[in-house]
Amino acid sequence: MPPASPSASPPAGHPGNGAGTLAQDLRAAAEAVALCEEVVANATTHLARSGGADEHQVVAYDLAHAAAATATARATLDYGARGELEARIACAFVADAVADLVSRLIGRERQWGARAATLAPAGDFVSTHRDPAVLAALCGEQGPRHLGEDFELVRETFHRFADEKVRPHAERVHRTNGDIPEEVIEGLAELGGFGLSVPEEYGGFATGGESDYLGMVVATEELSWGSLGIGGSLITRPEILTRALVKGGTEEQKHHWLPKLASAEVLAAVAVTEPDYGSDVAGIVTSAAPVEGGWLVNGVKTWCTFAARADVLMLLARTDPDRSKAHRGLSLFVVEKPQGDGRGFEHRQERAAGSPLPPGRMEGRPIDTLGYRGMHSYEVAFENWFVPAANLVGGEEGLGRGFYLQMQGFENGRLQTAARALGLMQAAYEAAHAYAAERRVFGAPILDYQLTRAKLARMAVVVQATRQFSYQVARLMAKGEGRLEASMVKAYVCRAAEWVTREAMQIHGGMGYAEEFPVSRYFVDARVLSIFEGADETLALKVIARRMLEQADG
């Protein structure tokens, strides 16, 4: 089993062989993406005419992921036009995307209403850029990010913080299921990490436009590179509440809460999911009943990440008991609470003598998880917990608008989750490449073997392609667009993170299964990404496929 030469030249037909070939390959890549788009469009039309996503869930799920991969490939073409290395990366990704689409079509062409033969003209292109020798020659190449000077400064700043302040604590917190160290929270607050989405007039750093969204993606990736559990996810909770307040809060609420969120004087958690209602948010039953001066909350929320340490919960509750109104009967509240720790908590509200209100109680039970430690998740039970009227987001005008306001935060949360996946993948790739260079098998470093090199190349290609798509989505969202694309990038990159971290673990061999190497943490952390911020199946069927069908009908 002789190792491949690390310095092997690109084979004939590779874009590295000349400008003419480079231009030809990029044109071929663009034609291949257009063919994928044709297949996706035809399948969408067929699905719309044959019963829709609910009736054909398997096809709809595959179609949603195929559309996400195709959209990523389209974004990668722009990156490929920036230089020779970028073109090689783009061509490798597009070739894999075409091959993936073919695999989804084979045996199900009738259900898709599309034919794999449609993609046949891309055959030569795919053969060239999926050639193992071509992939192996790409090993070690990650490509520039093309962020620009300002965003590169943001990246460097948060990368340094992640390296110096987050990574030293990451393994200990993971292995002991510990709490996030206060020095990490305080340090991130000093950097302004909690105020990236808070408008300047409310004490934050958001100025409107592209910089707000792209800056959040860049910062989140670097913090997640340090640790998903105590870095990248730390700024997600306040981000969700911040966007809900900016969208629908009263001026009084914005002036009261946003400066405190930006400075980390107040840390937030999100209480939306319930034991029987996860992605089906419209069905939640936790109630908020009107009383003098405010509301009494009763019910149970689950998967409330960071609920103990948080000072406030962004709570979605039913304010209209008429269940037939579904999401129109829900309202959003800022629920204040004392801080707790990872072992669970119980808080009580005592009433003044003669008060007509019963005592209030809030109890948090920790949910142990196999990864994503540090943030901690809880099941939180509310019993007659009083919330002042001033804490109903939007005041009287916010009554019944809670579902729409929380979605404002969650849609950007999907993009941010993609950025978390990027950071995790980047960390896993770097760990795998470093280990492969040191580990010797059969007399040679495993980095010299073609299989290892091809794996590492594909990992780097996936990371860069999904990173570029994330940047594109950030720019779309800055213009008030990109809702579908935000769901697509979340769906695609979170599944990709599972593969990248798995391969990184495999490259480590037996040591990948040992907790002493961070790659084992990357692997278990990655698994949560397709579950939270919209479970993969619901996101594919109820958001991506549904919107694609709506666009087809339109």
Secondary structure as GFF3:
##gff-version 3
##sequence-region A 1 554
A	DSSP	three_ten_helix	15	17	.	.	.	ID=ss1
A	DSSP	alpha_helix	19	49	.	.	.	ID=ss2
A	DSSP	alpha_helix	52	55	.	.	.	ID=ss3
A	DSSP	alpha_helix	57	80	.	.	.	ID=ss4
A	DSSP	alpha_helix	84	105	.	.	.	ID=ss5
A	DSSP	alpha_helix	109	112	.	.	.	ID=ss6
A	DSSP	three_ten_helix	116	122	.	.	.	ID=ss7
A	DSSP	alpha_helix	123	129	.	.	.	ID=ss8
A	DSSP	alpha_helix	132	137	.	.	.	ID=ss9
A	DSSP	alpha_helix	149	161	.	.	.	ID=ss10
A	DSSP	pi_helix	162	166	.	.	.	ID=ss11
A	DSSP	alpha_helix	167	176	.	.	.	ID=ss12
A	DSSP	alpha_helix	182	191	.	.	.	ID=ss13
A	DSSP	three_ten_helix	193	195	.	.	.	ID=ss14
A	DSSP	three_ten_helix	200	202	.	.	.	ID=ss15
A	DSSP	alpha_helix	210	226	.	.	.	ID=ss16
A	DSSP	pi_helix	228	232	.	.	.	ID=ss17
A	DSSP	alpha_helix	236	248	.	.	.	ID=ss18
A	DSSP	alpha_helix	251	263	.	.	.	ID=ss19
A	DSSP	beta_strand	268	271	.	.	.	ID=ss20
A	DSSP	three_ten_helix	281	283	.	.	.	ID=ss21
A	DSSP	beta_strand	287	291	.	.	.	ID=ss22
A	DSSP	beta_strand	294	301	.	.	.	ID=ss23
A	DSSP	beta_strand	312	318	.	.	.	ID=ss24
A	DSSP	three_ten_helix	323	329	.	.	.	ID=ss25
A	DSSP	beta_strand	330	336	.	.	.	ID=ss26
A	DSSP	beta_strand	345	349	.	.	.	ID=ss27
A	DSSP	beta_strand	360	367	.	.	.	ID=ss28
A	DSSP	beta_strand	377	388	.	.	.	ID=ss29
A	DSSP	three_ten_helix	389	391	.	.	.	ID=ss30
A	DSSP	three_ten_helix	395	398	.	.	.	ID=ss31
A	DSSP	alpha_helix	402	438	.	.	.	ID=ss32
A	DSSP	beta_strand	440	441	.	.	.	ID=ss33
A	DSSP	beta_strand	444	445	.	.	.	ID=ss34
A	DSSP	three_ten_helix	446	448	.	.	.	ID=ss35
A	DSSP	alpha_helix	450	478	.	.	.	ID=ss36
A	DSSP	alpha_helix	483	507	.	.	.	ID=ss37
A	DSSP	three_ten_helix	509	513	.	.	.	ID=ss38
A	DSSP	alpha_helix	519	526	.	.	.	ID=ss39
A	DSSP	alpha_helix	536	538	.	.	.	ID=ss40
A	DSSP	pi_helix	539	545	.	.	.	ID=ss41
A	DSSP	alpha_helix	546	553	.	.	.	ID=ss42
###
